């Protein structure tokens, strides 16, 4: 956490900068950014919503740079620093950005299942961060990971089969899924997404988590194959 890569620090600072600009420039600017960059399922219906040309495409990613307030953005930055650090250190900058972008897209896509055609506003990096959290599991629970804090190199991450047999990893994933489902069942209103007046976008979190784990193994498949050959 205290040795975060420049990419993680840069992303966190950028998220804070966007929130700061929204707060400084006022409500009109915030409404415009939501209109132009937040994810709104109704955009995808023909002639259902006047929207900037191309917003139906780019908002699958750009919504992740907007937040519903300072608590929302600071909490996401905190989790990004914690879980994004081992992912970036292992995958590198470009693959990590790709993983988080795909997780953000998957999070938005997951919202289309229950909210197709609805006028809801989805914002926040939570789906991308959930993807980083899932991708961090094979790294964090690999034997020897504790030596990293003492200056050691990152160990070989757990293969998927090993991950499923790791009690700590399974418990971590089960707690994550249980919290998301509990959030959905209780309709918690913590202000972490501008959906129905602040409902938590737990569906996006689940979509991002699953996509992040899948992307991690896709991005490391070649490296794992080379390691087996050696």
JOFEN-V84249 format. One record per backbone hydrogen bond with DSSP energy under -1.0 kcal/mol. CO is the residue of the C=O (numbers start at 1). NH is the residue of the N-H. E is the energy in kcal/mol with one decimal. If there is no record, write none. Layout:
CO_NH_E + CO_NH_E
This chain:
5_9_-2.1 + 6_10_-3.1 + 7_11_-2.7 + 8_12_-2.2 + 9_13_-2.5 + 10_14_-2.3 + 11_15_-2.3 + 12_16_-2.1 + 13_17_-2.4 + 14_18_-2.5 + 15_19_-2.0 + 16_20_-2.4 + 17_21_-2.6 + 18_22_-2.2 + 19_23_-2.3 + 20_24_-2.5 + 21_25_-2.9 + 26_30_-1.9 + 27_31_-2.8 + 28_32_-2.0 + 29_33_-2.5 + 30_34_-2.4 + 31_35_-2.4 + 32_36_-2.3 + 33_37_-2.9 + 34_38_-1.5 + 39_122_-2.6 + 40_43_-2.2 + 41_44_-1.8 + 42_45_-1.6 + 45_48_-2.1 + 52_55_-2.2 + 54_57_-1.7 + 54_58_-2.1 + 55_59_-1.6 + 57_60_-1.6 + 58_61_-1.9 + 58_62_-2.8 + 59_63_-1.0 + 61_64_-1.8 + 62_65_-1.8 + 63_66_-1.4 + 63_124_-2.2 + 66_124_-1.1 + 69_73_-2.1 + 70_74_-2.7 + 71_75_-2.2 + 72_76_-1.9 + 73_77_-2.4 + 74_78_-2.2 + 75_79_-2.1 + 76_80_-2.3 + 77_81_-2.3 + 78_82_-2.0 + 79_83_-2.7 + 80_84_-2.2 + 84_88_-2.8 + 85_89_-2.3 + 86_90_-1.6 + 87_91_-3.2 + 88_92_-2.1 + 92_96_-1.5 + 93_97_-2.6 + 94_98_-2.3 + 95_99_-2.5 + 96_100_-2.4 + 97_101_-2.4 + 98_102_-2.6 + 99_103_-2.0 + 100_104_-2.1 + 101_105_-2.4 + 102_106_-2.7 + 103_107_-2.2 + 104_108_-2.2 + 105_109_-2.7 + 106_110_-2.2 + 109_112_-1.1 + 111_115_-1.6 + 115_118_-2.3 + 118_42_-1.4 + 118_120_-1.3 + 122_39_-2.0 + 125_129_-2.8 + 126_130_-2.7 + 127_131_-1.9 + 128_132_-1.9 + 129_133_-2.5 + 130_134_-2.3 + 131_135_-2.4 + 132_136_-1.6 + 136_140_-3.5 + 137_141_-2.4 + 138_158_-2.2 + 139_142_-1.1 + 142_145_-1.8 + 144_147_-1.4 + 145_148_-1.8 + 147_150_-1.3 + 147_152_-2.1 + 148_151_-1.9 + 159_163_-2.8 + 160_164_-2.1 + 166_170_-2.5 + 167_171_-2.5 + 168_172_-2.4 + 169_173_-2.5 + 170_174_-2.7 + 171_175_-2.7 + 172_176_-2.1 + 173_177_-2.7 + 174_178_-2.7 + 175_179_-2.5 + 176_180_-2.0 + 177_181_-2.6 + 178_182_-2.6 + 179_183_-2.3 + 180_184_-2.3 + 181_185_-2.5 + 182_186_-2.2 + 183_188_-1.6 + 188_200_-1.5 + 193_195_-2.0 + 195_199_-3.3 + 198_191_-1.4 + 200_202_-2.0 + 201_205_-1.5 + 202_206_-2.2 + 203_207_-2.4 + 204_208_-2.6 + 205_209_-2.3 + 206_210_-2.4 + 207_211_-2.1 + 208_212_-2.5 + 209_213_-2.0 + 210_214_-2.2 + 211_215_-2.8 + 212_216_-1.9 + 213_217_-1.6 + 214_218_-1.9 + 215_219_-2.9 + 216_220_-1.3 + 220_224_-2.6 + 221_225_-2.2 + 222_226_-2.4 + 223_227_-2.1 + 224_228_-1.9 + 225_229_-1.9 + 226_230_-1.9
